[in-house]
Amino acid sequence: MSLIEHILITVNGESQSIPLGTSLAAVIANAQLAAEAVATAVNGEFVARNDRASRELLAGDAVFTFQAITGG
């Protein structure tokens, strides 16, 4: 039996427990957000869409998602 360690992060201000080694892309997919429709930041730093899969989250990270606002 394999023991998977979990860590705590926050996503848009709400605590979540995720497996150690989880990527930002996986968190976005798990939240059922359209990856192309949101911008992301971890600990206040923008993470480009192309970098989400390689951005491994660490204990205590704060993830925020933003939707584009349009208007005129």
C-alpha positions as CSV (number, residue, x, y, z in Angstrom):
1,M,0.0,0.0,0.0
2,S,1.3,3.4,-1.0
3,L,1.1,6.3,1.4
4,I,0.3,9.6,-0.4
5,E,1.3,12.7,1.6
6,H,-1.1,15.6,1.4
7,I,-0.4,19.3,1.8
8,L,-2.7,22.2,2.5
9,I,-3.1,25.1,0.1
10,T,-5.7,27.8,-0.4
11,V,-7.6,28.3,-3.7
12,N,-9.4,31.6,-3.9
13,G,-9.3,31.9,-0.1
14,E,-10.6,28.4,0.6
15,S,-8.4,25.7,2.2
16,Q,-7.8,22.5,0.2
17,S,-5.9,19.3,0.9
18,I,-4.1,18.1,-2.2
19,P,-1.5,15.3,-2.8
20,L,2.1,16.3,-2.7
21,G,3.4,16.9,-6.2
22,T,0.1,18.3,-7.6
23,S,0.5,20.9,-10.3
24,L,-1.4,24.1,-10.7
25,A,-2.9,22.7,-13.9
26,A,-4.4,19.8,-12.0
27,V,-5.9,22.1,-9.4
28,I,-7.5,24.2,-12.1
29,A,-8.9,21.1,-13.8
30,N,-10.1,19.6,-10.5
31,A,-12.0,22.9,-9.8
32,Q,-13.7,22.4,-13.2
33,L,-12.5,25.8,-14.4
34,A,-12.0,26.3,-18.1
35,A,-8.2,26.7,-18.2
36,E,-8.3,29.1,-21.2
37,A,-10.9,31.3,-19.4
38,V,-8.9,32.1,-16.3
39,A,-5.7,33.7,-15.4
40,T,-3.8,32.3,-12.4
41,A,-1.5,33.5,-9.7
42,V,0.4,31.6,-6.9
43,N,1.4,33.6,-3.9
44,G,0.7,36.8,-5.8
45,E,2.8,36.0,-8.8
46,F,1.2,35.5,-12.2
47,V,1.6,32.0,-13.7
48,A,1.2,31.8,-17.4
49,R,-1.1,29.2,-18.9
50,N,1.8,27.3,-20.5
51,D,3.6,27.1,-17.1
52,R,0.7,25.7,-15.0
53,A,1.6,22.0,-15.7
54,S,5.1,22.4,-14.5
55,R,4.2,24.6,-11.5
56,E,4.2,22.1,-8.6
57,L,2.3,23.5,-5.6
58,L,3.8,23.5,-2.1
59,A,2.3,23.5,1.4
60,G,0.9,26.9,2.2
61,D,0.7,28.2,-1.4
62,A,-2.2,30.6,-2.1
63,V,-3.7,30.1,-5.6
64,F,-6.0,32.7,-7.1
65,T,-7.9,32.6,-10.3
66,F,-9.2,35.6,-12.3
67,Q,-11.6,35.9,-15.1
68,A,-11.1,38.5,-17.7
69,I,-13.4,41.5,-17.4
70,T,-14.5,43.1,-20.6
71,G,-16.5,46.2,-21.3
72,G,-16.2,49.5,-22.9
